[in-house]
């Protein structure tokens, strides 16, 4: 799959409190704001929130699923900025925009520069991201 500048791709994800808790446990995140509704109700955001590793993994995973449909993809680097809490029971939109594509013969593919974000149900950006991936044709 060839990448091209201005290409956009996205996915909608519905989070659930059980799924958020399971993910946090799986990665060793025992913060009670992901697991305990009573604790979270008294904490800063007033209800359970998803972990930053969870939302980041969803966004980065979208690059792999998008570019691996007809080839392969290797993440080179990513940067994220958390702007707002993502609640454990909300729907979010994952979005990427291709900024630049540069052929790299040494690496055997195209280096793709991306800008991404996650938006909440109100359309607010809750996470901003930048990344670079290597996209290669199928062997």
CORBELCOR-V926951 format. One line per field, one symbol per residue. phi: phi as a letter, one per 20 degrees, with the letter a starting at -180 (. if undefined). psi: psi as a letter, one per 40 degrees, with the letter a starting at -180 (. if undefined). burial: 1 if it has 9 or more other ideal C-beta (glycine too) atoms within 8 Angstrom, else 0. Layout:
phi=???
psi=???
burial=???
This chain:
phi=.eebgmfcbbbdcdecgffffffgffeneegffecdfffffeegenafcfffffffffffffffffeefcacccfdabcccedbfdffcdecdeccceebccfcffemadedecccacdefenefdbdbcaccddcfff
psi=hhiiieiiiiihhhiiddddddddddeeheheeedhdddddeadeeiiiiidddddddddddddddeedeaiihhdiihihhdiihiefihihhhihhdihhhgddefahhhhihiihiadeeihehiiiihihhiii.
burial=0010000001001010100110111010100111100011001010111111111111110111011100111010010100000111010111111100100100001111111111110000111111111111000
